[in-house]
Amino acid sequence: MSSPLTIAISGSSGLIGTALTTRLRADGHTVMPMVRTTAREGEIHYDPRAGQLDPEHLIGVDAIVHLAGAGIGDRRWTAAYRREILESRTLSTSLIARSMAEVVNRGGPRTLLSGSAIGFYGATDDQELNERSDAGDGFLADVCREWEAATSPADDAGIRVAHLRTGIVLSPAGGALKKLLPLFRFGLGGRMGSGRQWQSWISIDDQVGAIAFLLTADISGPVNLTAPTPVTNSEFTKVLAEALSRPALLPIPSFGPRLLLGRDLADALLFTGQRVLPDRLTEAGFSFEHSTLAEAFASLLRR
């Protein structure tokens, strides 16, 4: 085990942040949640909209994992909510990066693992994508570009910055899988639309394992946090149904979710996708616990 670190985490109460906090503390590290409420002992207060984060509170912290941001699929994409999705990421990232730069030479953090998403690549067909692939088009691609660019003050100060381009995180505790499980357990699950769209997924165990790995790995820039075996939606549906010993015979037409969620949100989350490979993690020697979807479901659905 590496030497114990002190790690500040924004978004520590979210799905990934909660699991990551548990993992890091079990590994002997000190975790300091970054909170917008009044900070208790062992926490760091910050307020991105007010520009409040005392850089002095970062002295003695080894690394920051920045995971905060408004949920992409929490609400319909009105103009106001699109702005919230963007600004909740760019304002917080810029504040953290600037604050880190102020104290990097006085014992402040020298590593920033900053959230991003595979939405960076836009909607694609069968093309395999890796970290060298270009940015795509669309709202999510634009958000990811600006989100990653907001780390530039830390980059300029010589801080190691890695952008966590995360795929679909599978956990029975939240996210897409939690929403799908009741439908599939009642035999009401099915492919979305044509089912040909690619889904680049990662188990919650490998998500937190990869972040823990990147805390000490000599890697900067974009890193795809996805399993090495993306699948089509049809294959995802088939494997999940088999894991639950249920049928999955009813395809879900696009008009229903588009009516419920709005066309742009439904298409971005359900009816388009990306075939993303985690080349940088693989090349660095990261070992996935769940490299296939069947392995992931066999583990996750026992919980």
N, C-alpha and C positions, 0 to 999 in steps of 0.2 A: 504494500500500500504506500502511496505517496505521502509526503508530509501533510499534516492537517492544514487546511486553508480556512480563511474567513471569507465567506461569499455572501454578497448582498443579492437578493432576488426581488425584482418587481414582478407583479402578477403571481405572487407566491400562494395565493388562495385559489387560483384557477386549477383546472384539471392537471396540466403539466406541472405547474408550480408546486402543487401539493405533493405530487408523486416525487418530484425532484427534491424537495425539502426533506422528505422522509428518507430518500436514498442517500443524500449527502450527509445527513446527521448520523445515519447508520454506519456510514463509512468513516466517521470520526471528525467530520468537518463542522465548523461553526457557520450557521446560516442566520443572516440578518434580513428579515423581510423589509422591503421598502413599502411604506404605507402612506395613503393620503390622509388618514385620520391622525389623531394625536399619537405620536410614537410612544410606545412603552419601552421598558428596558430591553435592549437587544434588537430594537427596530430602528429604522431610519425614516424620517418623515420627508416626503417630497410632494410637491403640487405642480404638475406640469403647466397647467393653465395660468397659474400665478407666477410661474418661473421660480418656485421655491425649492431649493435643495442646497443645504449648507455644505460646501465642499469639505469643510473640516471634519464632517461626520464620516467621510470616506477614508480618512487616514487610518491605516491599519487593516483596511479591507484589501484582500488579494485580487478579487475578481468580482465583476457584476454580471449576472445573468438577467437580461431585460426581456421579460415575457408579456408585459402589460399591453393592453389594447382592446378596444371595443369589439365585441363578438361579430364576426363577419355575417353569420346566419341568424343573429338574434332578432332582427327586425327587418321589415321591408326596406329596400334601398331608396328612401326618399332623398331629396337633395340634402336635407339637414342631416340625415343619418350617414350618407356618404361622407359628408364633411367630418362627422364625428369619428368614423372609421379611420379616416386619414389623419386627422389632427391628434387623436388619442395615441397614435403611433409616432408621428413626426415630432410633436412637441415634447413628449416624454423622452424620446431618444436623443434629441438635440440637447435637452437639459442635462441628461446624464452624461453625455459625451463631453459637453463643455465643463461640467463640474469635475469630471475625471481629469481632464487636461490641466485644470488649475492646480491639482495636488499630485500629479504623477511623479514629480521629482521630490515630493516630501512624504513619501510613504503611502501614497494613494494606490488604487488598483492599477495594475498593468495589463489586465485582460478584460475585454468586454465581449461577451457572447450575446448578440443582439438578435431578437426575433425577426423573422421574415417568413416567407411562404413560397411554395412552388407555384403559386399564382403569378410569380415573377415572369414565368415563361409563357403566360397567356394560354388560350385554348389551342391545343394541337391535336393532330390525328395520331398516326402510328409512329411518328418520328421519335427516336430515343433521344432524350435530353440529359445533359450533364451540366456541371458547373461552368463549362466553357460556352454553353449555348447562350444565344442572345435573348434579351428581354422580349416579351411578346407585347400584344396589344390588349387594350381593354382596361376597365376600372381597376381590377385587382393588380394587374401588371404595373399600372401607374402608381398605385399605392405602395407596392413593394419597392419600386425604384426610389421613390421619395423617402421611404422608411430607411432603406439602406444608406442613402446619401446623407441622412441626418446624423450618421455616426462620424462624419468627416472631422469634427474637432478632435475626437479621440485619435483617429488615424494620423492627423497632422501632428499630434503630440507624441507620436511613437508608441502609442498603446496598441497592443495586438487586438484586432477586432475580427471576429468571425460572425458571419450572417447565417443564422439558422433557418435555412429554407425548408420549412417543415411541410410534410404531406398530411394525409388523413391519419390522425392519431387514433388508434383503436384502443378503447378501454370500456369495460362495462360500466364504469363509474361516470361516464360523461361523453360528450361529443356525438359523432354520427352513430357509433355502434349502440350506445345506450338508447337512441331514438329508434333504431331498427329492430332491436331485440324483441320488443313486445309484438310487433307485426309478424316477424318470422316465427316466433313461438306459437302464434295462433294460426300458422300456415297461410298468412296473408301477404307474405313477402314476395317480391318479384323484381325483375330487372327494370331499370329506369329507361324508358324510351327504347331506343334500338339496342341498348346494352353493349354497344361497341366502344363506348368512351372508356379511356384508360383511367384507372384509379391507382395512384401511387400512395401507398399506405405505409404505416410503421406502427408496431405495437408500442404501448405506453412504456413497457420495460426497455425496449431499445431506444425510445425517444430519450428517456432520462439517462440511460447508459451512454448514449452518444454525447449528450451534453456534459456528463461527468468526464468522459474521455477527452472532450475538447477543452476542458479547463486546464489541462496540462500538456496537451499535444501541441506541437509547433505548427499550427495551422491557422492561417488568417484568410480573410475573404469569404466568398460564398461556400457553404457546405450544405449539400442536400441531405436532409434527415428523412430518408425514405428507405424502405426495405429494398433489397436487390432484385425483387421479383414483383414488379407492378403487374396488375391484372386488369382485364376488362371488367366492366360492370356485370356482364353476364357471368363471368367466372367468379367474381366476388359473391354474387347472389347464390350461385350453385354451391360454393364451398361453405358459405354460412348456413344454408339450408341443410346440407349434409351434416354439418357439425351439430345441428340441433335436431337431426332426424325428423325434419319436417319437409313438406313439399314447398316449392316456390314456382308456381305455375302461372301466376297472374302478372303479366307485365303492367307496369304503371305508365300510362300515356302521359305525354308532356303537358297536356292542357290543364290537368288538375293542379299540379304543383305550381305551374306558371300563374294560374288564377289565384292561388292561395298566397304565394310568396312574391309575385311579380316576376315578369319574364327574365330580367337581368339576373336577379338573385338565383332563381331556379336553374337557369342555364349554367351559371358559374359553379353552383354547388352540385348539381345533379346530372346535367345532360351534356356537359363537356368535361374534358379532363386533360391530363398530361401523362406521358410515359417517361417518368423521371428515374434516373439511376444515381446511386450514392457513390460516385466514383472516388471522391476525395476521402471519404471514410474508409472505403475498401482499400484504397492504395496506402492509407496510413496504418492499416492493420487492425481496424476495429472489427470485433467479432460480434455478429448479430446473434441474439438468442433465438429469434424467430425470423428465419430468412424466407419462409414460405407462409402463405396465408393459413394453410391447414395447421401448421405448427402454432401459429399465433392464436387461432381460435381454440385449439386443444388446451392451451394454457389459460387464456383469458376467460373462457366460459366455465372454468371450474371455480371461479371466484364468487 
